[in-house]
Amino acid sequence: MTTAIVVAISVMAISAPAVAQRAYSPQEERNKAVVLDFYEQGLNRKDVAAASKYLGSYIQHNPNAEDGPEGFRKFIEFLKTKYPQSHSEITKVLVDGDFVILRVHAIREPGTRGNAIVDIFRLKDGKIEEHWDSVQPVPEQSANQNGMF
């Protein structure tokens, strides 16, 4: 009887979905903190000087934005001018070594549904070296009830 219980518990433990996230290394925690502060300072506060301290060469993969810190400055100036009330809420953060991935709900104008964004940052020596993003408008209706965030 005891063997059957041990086997049953083992099978349940193996087949149960993994819920816990692995612990991040100190470098991963630092990378996460860098990206989160960069995002808050740059995208939400629109403070280029405060955000730029985190930029390395900043290779940009978004075809609508220029490379480098100067390209980032131009993008933030565009937001300040065209969408001064824009705000981005980070809904999920994933870290894997030098990569930090954000799931973001970005609203450029209050009262709109906004966009669902996945931002991917690659860091080197505590600086953001590369950025990719994928942007999807939040639709009025969804074919499912799962939500985008």
Secondary structure, 3 states (H helix, E strand, C coil): CHHHHHHHHHHHHHHCCCCCCCCCCHHHHHHHHHHHHHHHHHHHCCCHHHHHCCEEEEEECCCCCCCHHHHHHHHHHHHHHHCCCCEEEEEEEEEECCEEEEEEEEECCCCCCCEEEEEEEEEECCEEEEEEEEEEECCCCCCCCCCCC
